[in-house]
Amino acid sequence: MSDSVSNTAITTSVLERAMRRALELAATPGVPHGPNPRVGCVLLAPDGSVIAEGFHRGAGTAHAEAAALSSAYELAGADAAHRT
């Protein structure tokens, strides 16, 4: 497997912007504090553009990463996912 991160156009400033956005998502108003930490997630394309975002909405709900992947799946217009 190749190291795709080193072959991208993602700069430090893009990564910092994405992290700031993930922190904003984690602090979304109305999300209850609970046993799980408040987490935000931003998915980036190889060129640094935002593919999708998500955040943890509280105990018993999808984690931020799963929420972002679900959003990306919907935005792509996918109608099936295959996994092992």
C-alpha positions in Angstrom: 0.0 0.0 0.0 1.4 3.4 -0.9 1.6 6.4 1.5 -1.2 8.4 -0.1 -0.9 11.3 2.4 2.6 12.2 1.1 1.4 12.3 -2.5 -1.4 14.8 -1.9 -1.9 18.5 -2.3 -3.0 18.8 1.3 -1.0 21.5 3.1 -0.6 22.2 6.7 -3.0 25.2 6.5 -5.6 22.9 4.9 -5.2 20.4 7.7 -5.4 23.2 10.4 -8.6 24.5 8.8 -10.1 21.0 8.8 -9.1 20.5 12.4 -10.7 23.8 13.4 -13.9 22.8 11.6 -13.9 19.4 13.3 -13.6 21.2 16.7 -16.5 23.5 15.7 -18.6 20.4 14.8 -17.7 18.8 18.1 -19.0 21.9 19.9 -22.4 21.9 18.1 -25.0 23.4 20.3 -27.7 21.1 21.6 -25.4 18.0 21.7 -25.6 16.6 25.2 -22.5 15.9 27.2 -22.5 12.3 28.2 -20.2 9.4 28.8 -18.7 9.8 25.3 -16.6 12.7 24.3 -17.9 15.4 21.9 -16.1 14.7 18.5 -16.3 16.2 15.1 -14.9 14.8 11.8 -14.0 16.3 8.5 -13.2 14.1 5.5 -10.8 15.6 3.0 -10.2 14.6 -0.7 -6.6 14.2 -1.9 -6.7 17.8 -3.1 -7.7 19.1 0.3 -11.4 19.8 -0.5 -14.0 18.8 2.1 -15.9 15.7 1.1 -18.2 15.5 4.1 -18.5 16.3 7.8 -20.1 14.7 10.8 -20.2 14.8 14.6 -21.2 12.6 17.5 -24.7 13.5 18.5 -24.7 11.8 21.9 -24.6 8.5 23.7 -26.1 5.7 21.7 -25.6 7.4 18.3 -23.1 7.0 15.5 -19.6 8.3 16.2 -18.4 11.3 14.3 -16.4 9.3 11.8 -19.4 7.1 10.9 -21.6 10.2 10.6 -19.2 11.8 8.2 -18.9 8.6 6.1 -22.7 8.3 6.0 -22.9 11.9 4.8 -20.3 11.2 2.1 -22.2 8.1 1.1 -25.4 10.1 0.7 -23.7 13.0 -1.1 -22.2 10.5 -3.6 -25.6 9.2 -4.4 -24.6 5.7 -3.5 -27.3 3.1 -3.2 -25.3 0.2 -2.0 -22.2 -0.5 0.1 -20.3 -3.8 0.0 -17.9 -4.9 2.8 -16.4 -7.9 4.3 
